[in-house]
Amino acid sequence: MRALLPALFLALGATALPGQVLEETFPYPPTLPVIPNWTVHTGTWQVNNFRLRATSGALWAYITRDNHQARDCVLEGEFFAVGSGLQFGGLAARVPANSGGKNLVMGKVQGSGTFDHIWVYERGSSSKSLSLAFPATTRLNFRMVVLDSNMWCQVDGDQDGIYEVTTNPLALTQVTTGGGIGMAAYQTAEMDNFKFYDAVLWNPTQATPRIGTSYKMHLRVPAPAPSAPRPPFFCLVSRYAQAIPIGTRKIPLGFDFLWETALSAPALFSGFTGLIDAKGDAFPTFVIPNDPILVGLGLFFAGFTLDGKQPFGIGHISNNHHVKIQP
């Protein structure tokens, strides 16, 4: 298995289009009449000090990234509360063309002068929502996960890579098909470092990772076409939530000795390699040794597929998923 590790980074198909995974840092001057590669659905927008903000005041403003569509995905961003008034910054998915702010799902962080609440919305023919309070802050990382008939949001308030606040899932009954991905805002909030992952890695049972137990995860990627071969996948593990560049894209893990361990120790990392099934699913499992020395250890997992038509042979890339081992 050790020979597989360097093979992951062979430059295959270097002229192919990149996969639908991106990071946008808004490196544009504020004088541009439009924001490159983005489409406005409602409101007006500008880049201010290399951050995105809506300039339309008391209007729920939406903007989507061009040429990126998804049904199941993870979106992330960095959000800043600016000024003392009520404001929100958010993420949006399954956005139809020319939506006008309707028939989409969105999550937002909101507050007056600070952010102190998450709101999760399905905005179909009628709107339903749930909310969750968290400790107030003026700067945070925010994540939205959309998967099948559910969506939920997370906050990383101290920006250490660990999302410490998670909402309950909101059941989706109206907005069920794929669409555009983007951001939402109201009043003076600013946003940066927008990230899009077209694969999702999570723990569907919300089980606690304990020593002496098996921690089962679920990797979802876009399902292969019925006539297409099922793509191979890898799940890897790291101590760190950093980023390994893959051309213009990134795998959201640090590069350390645990990468090789995940490939060479199948007794501990069961199902971390294989073929995606016909529905786009795989089920990697971390078999946690019954050793008290592991208690408190934090690990990050992420998954991706291999695709020889994509740059560096990497296809779909998931978010990272944090695990802290308990007794």
VENFEN-V649537 format. One record per residue. RES is the residue in one small letter. BURIAL is b if it has 24 or more other ideal C-beta (glycine too) atoms within 12 Angstrom, else e. Layout:
res->[RES:RES]
burial->[BURIAL:BURIAL]
This chain:
res->[m:r:a:l:l:p:a:l:f:l:a:l:g:a:t:a:l:p:g:q:v:l:e:e:t:f:p:y:p:p:t:l:p:v:i:p:n:w:t:v:h:t:g:t:w:q:v:n:n:f:r:l:r:a:t:s:g:a:l:w:a:y:i:t:r:d:n:h:q:a:r:d:c:v:l:e:g:e:f:f:a:v:g:s:g:l:q:f:g:g:l:a:a:r:v:p:a:n:s:g:g:k:n:l:v:m:g:k:v:q:g:s:g:t:f:d:h:i:w:v:y:e:r:g:s:s:s:k:s:l:s:l:a:f:p:a:t:t:r:l:n:f:r:m:v:v:l:d:s:n:m:w:c:q:v:d:g:d:q:d:g:i:y:e:v:t:t:n:p:l:a:l:t:q:v:t:t:g:g:g:i:g:m:a:a:y:q:t:a:e:m:d:n:f:k:f:y:d:a:v:l:w:n:p:t:q:a:t:p:r:i:g:t:s:y:k:m:h:l:r:v:p:a:p:a:p:s:a:p:r:p:p:f:f:c:l:v:s:r:y:a:q:a:i:p:i:g:t:r:k:i:p:l:g:f:d:f:l:w:e:t:a:l:s:a:p:a:l:f:s:g:f:t:g:l:i:d:a:k:g:d:a:f:p:t:f:v:i:p:n:d:p:i:l:v:g:l:g:l:f:f:a:g:f:t:l:d:g:k:q:p:f:g:i:g:h:i:s:n:n:h:h:v:k:i:q:p]
burial->[e:e:e:e:e:e:e:b:e:e:e:e:e:e:e:e:e:b:b:b:b:b:b:b:e:b:e:e:e:e:e:e:e:e:b:e:e:b:b:b:b:b:b:e:b:b:b:b:e:e:b:b:b:b:b:e:e:e:e:b:b:b:b:b:b:e:e:b:b:b:b:b:b:b:b:b:b:b:b:b:b:b:e:e:e:e:b:b:b:b:b:b:b:b:b:b:e:e:b:e:b:b:b:b:b:b:b:b:b:b:b:e:e:b:b:b:b:b:b:b:b:b:b:b:e:e:e:e:b:b:e:b:e:b:e:e:b:b:b:b:b:b:b:b:b:b:b:b:e:b:b:b:b:b:b:b:b:e:e:e:b:b:b:e:b:b:b:e:b:b:e:b:e:e:b:b:e:b:b:b:b:b:b:b:b:b:b:b:b:b:b:b:b:b:b:b:b:b:b:b:b:b:b:e:e:e:e:e:b:e:e:e:e:b:b:b:b:b:b:b:b:b:b:e:e:e:e:e:e:b:b:b:b:b:b:b:b:b:b:b:b:e:b:b:e:b:b:e:b:b:b:b:b:b:b:e:e:b:b:e:e:b:b:e:e:e:e:b:b:e:b:b:b:b:e:b:e:e:e:b:b:b:b:b:b:b:b:b:e:e:e:e:e:b:e:e:b:b:b:b:b:b:b:b:b:b:b:e:e:b:b:b:b:b:b:b:b:b:b:b:b:b:b:e:b:e:e]
